[in-house]
Amino acid sequence: MAHIDYFFSTLSPYAYLAGHRMEEVAARHGATVTYKPLDIMALFARTGGTAPKDRHPSRQELRAQELPRQAKKLGMPLNLRPAFWPTNPAPSSYAIIAAQSVGGGDLPALVQGFLRAVWAEEADIAEDEIVRNMLSNAGFDPGLADRGLLSGAEIYGANLEEAVLRGAFGAPFYITDDDARFWGQDRIADLDLHLSGKI
């Protein structure tokens, strides 16, 4: 059975634009998925990237064009300058880690819920109430927001180290069990083709 390790940040607009397409690909191929939220700014610093605010103006200008263009193409609402971005991604990431550990709810819905909250709903995903609501809406115990913080922090840090070790440098980043790597929401079709054995 194929497996996909999904490295992402709950602050990433491109992870938001990925929607549920990766999960649809995984389901089509019977692949399992492990969600690995991480500190994207730390990943940039470790792998030669640059935080958006520090990028050359030409890169910032293209990002300002590309994000709305991709959102429109995908039929997804997007606020290019969200009220709560950047914010602290740790609480939402810890909640995802805890939810994945206990199971029982809709993990893809939880992940996308946090991303949509940032990029379409003007919500601060660092706030406890928002985290609890997201857990509840995805069928998880909202109390997970208050439990397992130490293990959540450890796994969150370990995800960053694993990403660096395995060659991930942005988000979303997908790595299959045969070490095929796919960076970006615009490479999900290639992930599909790879799992089909076509590329």
SULTA-V716663 format. One record per backbone hydrogen bond with DSSP energy under -0.5 kcal/mol. CO is the residue of the C=O (numbers start at 0). NH is the residue of the N-H. If there is no record, write none. Layout:
co:nh
CO:NH
CO:NH
This chain:
co:nh
1:31
2:176
3:5
3:33
4:6
4:174
5:35
6:171
6:172
7:37
8:11
11:15
12:16
13:17
14:18
15:18
17:20
19:23
20:24
21:25
22:26
23:27
24:28
25:29
25:30
26:29
31:3
33:5
35:7
37:39
38:42
39:43
40:44
41:45
42:46
43:46
43:47
43:48
50:53
50:54
51:54
55:58
55:59
56:60
57:61
58:62
59:63
60:64
61:64
61:65
62:66
64:68
65:69
66:70
67:71
68:72
69:73
70:74
70:75
71:74
77:79
78:81
81:84
86:88
88:92
89:93
90:94
91:95
92:96
93:97
94:98
95:99
96:100
97:101
98:102
104:106
105:109
106:110
107:111
108:112
109:113
110:114
111:115
112:116
113:117
114:118
115:119
115:120
116:122
118:78
122:124
123:126
126:130
127:131
128:132
129:133
130:134
131:135
132:136
133:137
134:139
135:138
137:105
140:143
141:144
142:145
142:146
143:146
147:151
148:152
149:153
150:154
151:155
152:156
153:157
154:158
155:159
156:160
157:161
158:162
159:163
160:164
161:165
162:166
162:167
163:166
171:183
172:6
173:181
174:4
175:178
179:175
181:173
181:183
183:186
184:187
186:190
187:191
188:192
189:193
190:194
191:195
192:197
192:198
193:196
